[in-house]
Amino acid sequence: MKKIFAILLATIIVLGFAACAGSSSPEPVETDPTPTESEVPTESEVPTESPVDPEPEVRKIVYGFPGTAARLNFVQNDGSYYGYEISLVKALDERLEQYEFELYLAGEFSALTPGLDAGKFNMVGSNITWKQERADNYLYSEVSYFGSPYVIGVQPDNTEISSLEDLAGRHVLTVTGTATAIFLEGYNEENPD
């Protein structure tokens, strides 16, 4: 076994020397740095695209809101818009360079979904409550940013109304399409008297 290994090693060494002995360093070849006519690209072969990436296109997002929801979105005495949702949209406009946000005063809550359908707005807000009818047609954010309890406000000397059941047969004022209206409509369906 040792003899075979020694013969194999000797053969490898001899072949290695033979391969190296036949090689020589290549001599430098002088070339003309001027390209020949066939090496110069024609005008149609010159790339037209800039090597620098173009600025991304800014997408305009129109945010529709009623302007009547105190704390969320409302019109101040000087005509400016204010509220949590307005501040949120302005912050998005500052932070997301690929978007430009525009505030659009819709005037009424009931104008929001028709405005979306007509393409007047790209998004809307005003503490919009989830309901199946809306979810079938529109996308909702996955996390709610606002919650509001339902309360019944009465005069201090009113002792007749202290619960929802006490409102049976009475008229209740609310804004169409709001969380309160949806809640009361559902309550009335379950309690028809």
Legacy VTK file of the C-alpha trace (Angstrom):
# vtk DataFile Version 3.0
C-alpha trace
ASCII
DATASET POLYDATA
POINTS 193 float
0.000 0.000 0.000
2.878 2.334 0.841
4.465 1.615 -2.560
1.265 2.521 -4.428
0.933 5.732 -2.458
4.582 6.674 -3.121
4.253 5.973 -6.857
1.029 7.984 -7.054
2.605 10.916 -5.206
5.703 10.818 -7.440
3.512 10.789 -10.564
1.574 13.829 -9.379
4.791 15.729 -8.648
6.320 14.883 -12.042
3.148 15.903 -13.904
3.013 19.135 -11.922
6.587 20.040 -12.878
5.937 19.174 -16.506
2.898 21.409 -16.632
4.748 24.337 -15.073
7.824 23.952 -17.284
5.818 24.452 -20.469
4.186 27.685 -19.377
5.640 31.112 -19.898
4.409 34.559 -19.021
2.369 36.123 -21.777
3.959 39.093 -23.423
2.011 42.352 -23.271
0.126 43.257 -26.418
-0.221 46.891 -27.320
-3.716 47.994 -28.284
-5.044 51.201 -29.724
-7.347 52.835 -27.117
-9.389 54.491 -29.870
-12.433 52.351 -30.690
-12.968 51.336 -34.262
-16.081 52.492 -36.111
-17.791 49.157 -35.516
-17.192 49.470 -31.751
-18.883 52.890 -31.423
-22.615 52.480 -30.652
-25.077 54.092 -33.003
-27.622 56.598 -31.709
-30.329 53.931 -31.533
-28.042 51.700 -29.446
-27.327 54.354 -26.798
-29.469 53.704 -23.697
-32.073 56.406 -23.122
-32.775 55.588 -19.476
-30.959 57.558 -16.849
-28.783 55.491 -14.519
-30.334 57.401 -11.609
-33.714 56.128 -10.422
-36.425 58.701 -11.086
-38.326 60.190 -8.172
-41.297 58.011 -7.240
-44.638 59.381 -8.370
-46.570 61.082 -5.576
-50.102 59.733 -5.174
-52.804 62.171 -4.096
-55.183 60.947 -1.376
-58.322 62.991 -0.718
-59.623 62.611 2.836
-63.331 63.387 3.187
-64.789 64.345 6.560
-68.013 65.982 7.744
-66.425 68.688 9.881
-69.069 68.365 12.567
-67.505 65.885 14.978
-65.950 67.807 17.852
-62.609 66.328 18.923
-62.334 64.344 15.660
-62.835 66.720 12.738
-64.486 70.104 12.836
-64.309 73.572 11.379
-63.061 76.247 13.751
-64.410 79.804 13.817
-61.568 80.967 11.557
-62.478 78.322 8.928
-59.505 76.060 9.620
-59.927 72.333 10.210
-59.042 70.789 13.538
-59.372 67.574 15.505
-57.697 64.237 16.106
-58.412 62.850 12.630
-57.270 66.066 10.960
-54.017 65.945 12.942
-53.570 62.297 12.000
-53.995 62.997 8.276
-51.586 65.954 8.481
-49.006 63.729 10.210
-49.400 61.108 7.468
-48.873 63.820 4.865
-45.628 64.878 6.545
-44.265 61.354 7.001
-45.295 59.546 3.813
-43.427 61.220 0.970
-45.038 59.010 -1.672
-48.475 60.454 -0.803
-49.987 63.917 -0.773
-53.049 64.198 1.462
-55.784 66.723 0.787
-58.522 67.559 3.300
-62.036 67.762 1.851
-64.935 69.076 3.913
-67.955 66.929 2.978
-70.328 68.864 5.231
-72.432 65.937 6.434
-71.707 62.449 7.686
-74.233 61.020 5.231
-72.166 62.420 2.317
-69.105 60.292 3.109
-69.953 56.944 1.505
-71.596 58.496 -1.588
-68.436 60.588 -1.953
-66.321 57.419 -1.865
-68.593 55.766 -4.429
-68.365 58.787 -6.743
-64.563 58.917 -6.459
-64.631 62.304 -4.752
-62.595 60.920 -1.818
-60.080 58.110 -1.460
-60.658 57.730 2.263
-63.054 59.082 4.854
-63.236 59.387 8.584
-65.428 60.473 11.423
-65.367 57.625 13.907
-67.105 55.421 11.347
-68.600 52.391 13.017
-68.158 48.978 11.460
-71.265 47.378 10.064
-71.608 44.543 7.575
-73.251 46.651 4.867
-70.243 48.975 4.860
-67.699 46.181 5.182
-69.123 44.578 2.028
-68.215 47.708 0.060
-65.339 49.440 1.838
-62.092 48.636 3.626
-61.806 49.368 7.324
-58.633 49.794 9.324
-57.920 46.708 11.398
-57.507 48.631 14.631
-59.969 51.201 15.890
-58.407 54.382 17.189
-61.468 55.668 18.995
-64.242 54.357 21.190
-67.139 56.256 22.640
-69.649 55.158 25.252
-73.362 55.670 24.756
-74.989 57.999 27.235
-78.473 59.365 27.635
-78.544 63.015 28.542
-81.577 64.431 30.336
-82.396 67.518 32.353
-81.248 67.291 35.994
-84.822 67.258 37.286
-85.944 64.452 34.906
-86.509 61.309 36.965
-88.508 59.422 34.321
-85.543 58.419 32.132
-82.667 56.508 33.661
-82.146 53.645 31.177
-82.538 52.717 27.528
-85.823 50.944 28.272
-87.258 54.240 29.531
-86.944 55.654 25.989
-89.624 53.303 24.603
-92.223 55.317 22.683
-90.071 58.475 22.711
-88.153 60.239 19.953
-84.375 60.235 20.142
-82.247 62.701 18.215
-79.140 61.278 16.535
-77.144 61.699 13.332
-78.024 59.278 10.512
-75.420 56.578 9.905
-73.475 57.169 13.113
-72.661 54.550 15.724
-75.466 55.814 17.943
-78.024 55.623 15.130
-76.897 52.103 14.193
-77.103 51.009 17.823
-80.599 52.468 18.309
-81.873 50.995 15.019
-80.654 47.566 16.119
-82.188 48.027 19.552
-85.539 49.017 18.011
-85.519 45.931 15.760
-84.944 43.686 18.780
-87.449 45.632 20.920
-90.267 46.725 18.593
-92.499 48.181 21.304
LINES 1 194
193 0 1 2 3 4 5 6 7 8 9 10 11 12 13 14 15 16 17 18 19 20 21 22 23 24 25 26 27 28 29 30 31 32 33 34 35 36 37 38 39 40 41 42 43 44 45 46 47 48 49 50 51 52 53 54 55 56 57 58 59 60 61 62 63 64 65 66 67 68 69 70 71 72 73 74 75 76 77 78 79 80 81 82 83 84 85 86 87 88 89 90 91 92 93 94 95 96 97 98 99 100 101 102 103 104 105 106 107 108 109 110 111 112 113 114 115 116 117 118 119 120 121 122 123 124 125 126 127 128 129 130 131 132 133 134 135 136 137 138 139 140 141 142 143 144 145 146 147 148 149 150 151 152 153 154 155 156 157 158 159 160 161 162 163 164 165 166 167 168 169 170 171 172 173 174 175 176 177 178 179 180 181 182 183 184 185 186 187 188 189 190 191 192
